[in-house]
Each structure stands twice: as C-alpha cells, then as structure tokens.
Amino acid sequence: MIRVMLPTHLWRLANTGREIALQVEGPATIGAVLDALEGEYPMLLGTIRDQVSKERRPFIRFFALGEALSLEPVDTPLPEPVA
C-alpha cells in the first residue's frame, strides 16, 4: 500500500481527501503508482500526465521522502521506505 498526497485541485476533482492509499501491483515505480492512481480515479486521466505520450504535465511534481522525482524516468523504482 502506497500513500499519495494530492494537491487541492486534484483531490477535489477526484472527490477524495488529500491523502489516498493505493495498492500497486508489481514493482513500485513512478509509472506503476500513476497507473494505479488513474485506474482507481479515472477522472484524473490526462491531468497528471498526457494520455498518449505518458509524459508528466508541466507544473505537476512528484516527491518521495522529500526528494524530487519529477524528472526521473517513470520506470524508476521508488525509495524502499515508500515501496
């Protein structure tokens, strides 16, 4: 189970609280978390990353344990304490 903190505009769009918990299948990578997030909350499709290219949208940032992961490839494993 991985906890994700969403910015205000996204958690309101998804009609959730600020923090959500996701079950990630397979290795815990940035892409796997995004796949799980978009699978659980389809209203977020296209808001975090482009649906075709799967590239991160401008002004959306990813962090884990205070470390910026925004520019890392989506197949980058998450830090062990997060996974």
Phi, psi and omega in degrees: 000130180240130178271134180236132175258123181257146174292160187309311184296330180278320180289331175289321177297320181279352180058049179232188169271178181297323181251133176232157178247134181236141172266120182254126178273139179078200181296141180279100177239169177302314180297321179296320178294317179295321177298315179295319180297312180290331176290320181282327183232079185298341177293347178270356179304127178086354180270328183263323178215156179295137183291330183272304184277342182065018177277146180299139176289148175300147178073004172258129182236147178245135178224148173216124180055038179077005181255131179286127179242010187301323184265001179283151175299151184294342179269011177290127177295146176285154177305146185307316180298333178283316183291000000 
